[in-house]
Amino acid sequence: MQAASRIRILIVDDHTLFRESVARLLAAEPDFEIAGLCAGADEALQLIAKIPVDVVLLDYDLGDGKGTVFLANAQNLGFQGRVLVVTAGVTEMEAAGMIRQGIAGILRKHCSPETLAQSIRDVNAGRDYFEPGYLRSVLVGVTEVQREYRRKKLTERERQVLQYVFEGLANKEIAGRLQVSESSVKATLQQLFAKTGVRTRSQLVRTALETYKDQL
């Protein structure tokens, strides 16, 4: 597999042993490339401003700060990648807060190497990955977001993309069905995120089903 097709991963964790062990583990996968290792949010923000990163593995508790510092500032830097929170554990409200900030999933550190690798591939493909214990947090996050935004009419293309999102298709697969570029699908998804006031596909699905059912 050529380097250009690899998933570029940034690991942000204040525990040296954990981040280096995970880096060695993931580096053995043919479709992964380790873009960097960071102990804190500030260092990670500096790095994503300089090099391309597809997926960030982010710990919630970074010792001298929280992973939410990274989430709050990454978009301001134009970060277009996906964030998978890998944590020892967070509360339901902490999880819901991070979901509102746009994370693509939450995974506990005691997960298997196979689960970690697959979750990275899933979020890189445009899907969200939340362990069952955090699914209620997803619903909490969606409910709170819905209160802040008014319903807006969907365009025909937005309805088409939503239908394929409901089927669990990745961006590339949706582009193939609609015979458009993958960047066009991403642009439509960004329009949907802005229109519905959500930041992740899982939130989008629930918001669309609850708020836009009559338009689908």
C-alpha positions as CSV (number, residue, x, y, z in Angstrom):
1,M,0.0,0.0,0.0
2,Q,1.4,3.4,-0.9
3,A,2.1,6.0,1.7
4,A,-0.3,8.5,0.1
5,S,-3.3,6.2,0.8
6,R,-2.4,5.7,4.5
7,I,-4.5,7.1,7.3
8,R,-2.3,9.8,9.1
9,I,-2.8,9.5,12.8
10,L,-1.9,11.9,15.6
11,I,-1.8,10.5,19.2
12,V,-2.5,13.0,22.0
13,D,-2.0,11.5,25.5
14,D,0.0,12.7,28.5
15,H,1.1,9.1,29.4
16,T,4.3,8.4,27.5
17,L,4.1,4.6,27.8
18,F,0.5,4.6,26.5
19,R,1.0,6.8,23.5
20,E,4.3,5.2,22.4
21,S,2.8,1.7,22.8
22,V,-0.2,2.6,20.8
23,A,2.0,4.2,18.2
24,R,4.1,1.0,17.8
25,L,0.9,-1.1,17.6
26,L,-0.7,1.1,14.9
27,A,2.5,1.5,12.9
28,A,2.4,-2.2,12.2
29,E,-0.9,-1.7,10.2
30,P,-0.2,-1.3,6.5
31,D,-2.8,1.4,6.1
32,F,-1.7,3.6,9.0
33,E,0.9,6.2,9.3
34,I,1.9,7.9,12.6
35,A,1.9,11.6,12.0
36,G,3.0,12.5,15.5
37,L,2.9,12.0,19.2
38,C,1.9,14.8,21.6
39,A,1.6,15.0,25.4
40,G,-0.8,18.0,25.4
41,A,-3.3,20.1,23.5
42,D,-1.1,23.0,22.8
43,E,1.6,20.8,21.2
44,A,-1.1,19.0,19.2
45,L,-2.6,22.3,17.9
46,Q,0.8,23.4,16.7
47,L,1.4,20.2,14.9
48,I,-1.9,20.1,13.0
49,A,-1.2,23.6,11.8
50,K,1.9,22.3,10.1
51,I,1.2,18.8,8.8
52,P,-1.8,16.9,7.4
53,V,-3.6,14.7,9.9
54,D,-6.6,12.5,9.2
55,V,-7.5,11.1,12.6
56,V,-6.6,12.4,16.1
57,L,-6.6,9.9,19.0
58,L,-7.3,12.3,21.9
59,D,-7.3,11.5,25.6
60,Y,-9.9,13.5,27.6
61,D,-7.7,14.0,30.7
62,L,-4.3,15.4,29.6
63,G,-3.0,15.9,33.1
64,D,-2.4,19.7,32.9
65,G,-5.6,20.2,30.9
66,K,-8.5,18.6,29.1
67,G,-8.8,17.3,25.6
68,T,-11.7,19.8,25.1
69,V,-9.0,22.5,24.8
70,F,-7.9,20.9,21.6
71,L,-11.5,20.5,20.3
72,A,-12.3,24.1,21.0
73,N,-9.3,25.4,19.0
74,A,-8.8,22.8,16.2
75,Q,-11.6,24.0,13.9
76,N,-10.3,27.6,14.2
77,L,-7.1,26.3,12.7
78,G,-9.0,24.8,9.8
79,F,-8.6,21.2,10.9
80,Q,-10.6,19.0,8.7
81,G,-9.7,15.6,10.2
82,R,-11.7,13.4,12.6
83,V,-11.2,13.1,16.4
84,L,-11.6,9.8,18.2
85,V,-11.5,10.2,22.0
86,V,-9.6,7.3,23.6
87,T,-10.1,7.6,27.3
88,A,-10.1,5.7,30.6
89,G,-13.6,7.0,31.1
90,V,-15.7,10.1,31.1
91,T,-19.1,11.0,32.5
92,E,-22.3,11.1,30.3
93,M,-22.3,14.9,30.4
94,E,-18.6,15.2,29.5
95,A,-19.3,12.8,26.6
96,A,-22.3,14.9,25.5
97,G,-20.2,18.0,25.6
98,M,-17.5,16.6,23.4
99,I,-20.1,15.3,21.0
100,R,-21.4,18.9,20.7
101,Q,-17.8,19.9,19.9
102,G,-17.7,17.6,17.0
103,I,-15.9,14.4,18.0
104,A,-16.3,11.3,15.8
105,G,-16.4,8.8,18.6
106,I,-15.4,7.6,22.1
107,L,-13.5,4.5,22.9
108,R,-12.2,3.2,26.2
109,K,-8.5,2.5,26.6
110,H,-9.2,-1.1,27.6
111,C,-10.5,-2.0,24.2
112,S,-8.8,-4.6,22.0
113,P,-6.2,-3.6,19.4
114,E,-8.5,-4.8,16.7
115,T,-11.3,-2.6,17.9
116,L,-9.0,0.4,18.1
117,A,-7.8,-0.2,14.5
118,Q,-11.3,-0.7,13.1
119,S,-12.7,2.4,14.9
120,I,-9.9,4.5,13.3
121,R,-10.8,3.2,9.9
122,D,-14.5,3.8,10.5
123,V,-14.1,7.4,11.6
124,N,-11.7,8.1,8.7
125,A,-14.3,6.8,6.3
126,G,-16.9,9.3,7.7
127,R,-18.7,7.0,10.1
128,D,-18.9,7.6,13.9
129,Y,-17.8,5.1,16.5
130,F,-19.3,5.2,20.0
131,E,-19.1,2.4,22.5
132,P,-22.5,1.2,23.6
133,G,-22.0,2.8,27.0
134,Y,-21.9,6.2,25.4
135,L,-24.8,6.0,23.1
136,R,-27.1,7.7,25.6
137,S,-24.6,10.6,25.6
138,V,-25.1,10.9,21.8
139,L,-28.8,11.3,22.3
140,V,-28.3,13.9,25.1
141,G,-26.0,15.8,22.8
142,V,-28.4,15.8,20.0
143,T,-31.3,16.9,22.2
144,E,-29.4,19.9,23.5
145,V,-28.3,20.9,20.0
146,Q,-31.8,20.7,18.7
147,R,-33.0,23.2,21.3
148,E,-30.6,25.8,19.9
149,Y,-31.5,25.6,16.2
150,R,-34.6,26.2,14.2
151,R,-35.6,23.7,11.4
152,K,-34.7,24.7,7.9
153,K,-35.9,23.2,4.7
154,L,-33.7,20.6,3.1
155,T,-32.5,20.7,-0.5
156,E,-33.0,17.7,-2.9
157,R,-29.2,17.0,-2.8
158,E,-29.2,17.2,1.0
159,R,-32.1,14.7,1.2
160,Q,-30.3,12.3,-1.2
161,V,-27.1,12.4,0.9
162,L,-29.1,11.9,4.1
163,Q,-30.8,8.8,2.7
164,Y,-27.4,7.3,2.0
165,V,-26.0,8.3,5.4
166,F,-29.0,6.5,7.0
167,E,-27.8,3.4,5.1
168,G,-24.4,3.7,6.7
169,L,-22.5,4.5,3.5
170,A,-19.2,6.2,3.7
171,N,-18.5,9.5,1.7
172,K,-16.8,7.7,-1.1
173,E,-19.7,5.2,-1.5
174,I,-22.3,8.1,-1.5
175,A,-20.2,9.9,-4.2
176,G,-20.4,6.8,-6.3
177,R,-24.1,6.4,-5.9
178,L,-24.8,10.1,-6.8
179,Q,-22.0,10.1,-9.5
180,V,-20.4,13.2,-7.9
181,S,-17.0,13.9,-6.4
182,E,-16.3,12.9,-2.8
183,S,-15.5,16.6,-2.1
184,S,-19.0,17.4,-3.2
185,V,-20.5,15.0,-0.7
186,K,-18.4,16.4,2.0
187,A,-19.6,19.9,1.1
188,T,-23.2,18.8,1.3
189,L,-22.6,17.2,4.7
190,Q,-21.1,20.4,6.0
191,Q,-24.2,22.2,4.8
192,L,-26.3,19.7,6.7
193,F,-24.2,20.1,9.8
194,A,-24.6,23.8,9.6
195,K,-28.3,23.7,8.9
196,T,-29.1,21.2,11.7
197,G,-26.6,22.6,14.2
198,V,-24.8,19.3,14.7
199,R,-21.2,18.2,14.1
200,T,-21.2,14.5,13.7
201,R,-22.9,12.0,11.5
202,S,-24.5,10.2,14.5
203,Q,-26.1,13.5,15.6
204,L,-27.2,14.2,12.0
205,V,-29.0,10.9,11.7
206,R,-30.9,11.4,15.0
207,T,-31.7,15.1,14.3
208,A,-32.9,14.3,10.8
209,L,-35.1,11.4,11.9
210,E,-36.7,13.5,14.7
211,T,-36.9,16.9,13.1
212,Y,-36.9,16.4,9.3
213,K,-38.9,13.2,9.0
214,D,-41.6,14.8,6.9
215,Q,-39.0,16.0,4.4
216,L,-37.4,12.6,3.8
